[in-house]
Amino acid sequence: MGYAERIYEQIKRLPEPVARQVLDFAEFITTRRSANSAVVSQTDRQQRRSEIEQTFAKYQVDLNGFRFDREEANARR
């Protein structure tokens, strides 16, 4: 008899509210396990970061000396 069958046999004997708690716990474990499997490896993360940096490299602009003027930015022309 596998674990699923053994769990089922035990749960059949429980009162409905307690069985509901067991089900909630099983769903929690399933959700947590799914979230953990979505973790990205460090290598994948570094590769993705490199791709993003390459994409935005062409947009790099020297903003030294730039002064933001709120009034100018909000002026309607």
C-alpha positions as CSV (number, residue, x, y, z in Angstrom):
1,M,0.0,0.0,0.0
2,G,1.4,3.4,-1.0
3,Y,1.5,6.6,1.0
4,A,-1.6,8.0,-0.8
5,E,-3.7,4.9,0.1
6,R,-2.4,5.0,3.7
7,I,-3.2,8.7,4.1
8,Y,-6.7,8.1,2.6
9,E,-7.4,5.2,5.0
10,Q,-6.4,7.4,8.0
11,I,-8.4,10.4,6.8
12,K,-11.6,8.3,6.2
13,R,-11.7,7.8,10.0
14,L,-11.5,11.5,10.9
15,P,-14.4,13.8,11.6
16,E,-15.1,16.2,8.7
17,P,-13.6,19.4,10.3
18,V,-10.4,17.6,11.1
19,A,-10.2,16.0,7.6
20,R,-10.7,19.6,6.2
21,Q,-7.7,20.7,8.2
22,V,-5.6,17.8,6.8
23,L,-6.7,18.8,3.3
24,D,-5.8,22.5,3.9
25,F,-2.3,21.4,5.1
26,A,-1.8,19.2,2.0
27,E,-2.8,22.1,-0.2
28,F,-0.4,24.3,1.7
29,I,2.5,21.9,1.2
30,T,1.6,21.5,-2.5
31,T,1.6,25.3,-3.0
32,R,4.9,25.8,-1.1
33,R,6.5,23.0,-3.1
34,S,5.4,24.7,-6.4
35,A,6.8,28.0,-5.3
36,N,10.1,26.5,-4.4
37,S,10.4,24.8,-7.8
38,A,10.1,28.2,-9.4
39,V,13.4,29.3,-7.9
40,V,15.9,30.4,-10.5
41,S,19.4,29.1,-10.3
42,Q,22.2,31.5,-9.8
43,T,23.7,30.7,-13.2
44,D,20.3,31.4,-14.9
45,R,20.0,34.6,-13.0
46,Q,23.5,35.8,-14.0
47,Q,22.8,34.9,-17.7
48,R,19.5,36.8,-17.6
49,R,21.1,39.8,-16.0
50,S,23.9,39.8,-18.7
51,E,21.2,39.7,-21.4
52,I,19.4,42.7,-19.9
53,E,22.6,44.7,-19.5
54,Q,23.4,44.0,-23.2
55,T,19.9,45.1,-24.2
56,F,20.1,48.4,-22.3
57,A,23.8,49.2,-23.1
58,K,22.9,51.0,-26.3
59,Y,20.6,53.4,-24.3
60,Q,23.3,54.5,-21.8
61,V,23.5,58.3,-21.7
62,D,25.9,60.5,-19.7
63,L,23.6,62.5,-17.4
64,N,26.4,64.3,-15.6
65,G,25.4,67.9,-15.4
66,F,21.7,67.2,-16.1
67,R,19.4,69.4,-14.0
68,F,15.8,68.5,-13.7
69,D,13.4,71.4,-13.8
70,R,10.0,70.5,-12.6
71,E,8.4,73.7,-14.1
72,E,9.9,73.0,-17.5
73,A,8.8,69.3,-17.4
74,N,5.3,70.3,-16.5
75,A,5.0,73.2,-19.0
76,R,2.4,72.7,-21.7
77,R,3.6,73.8,-25.0
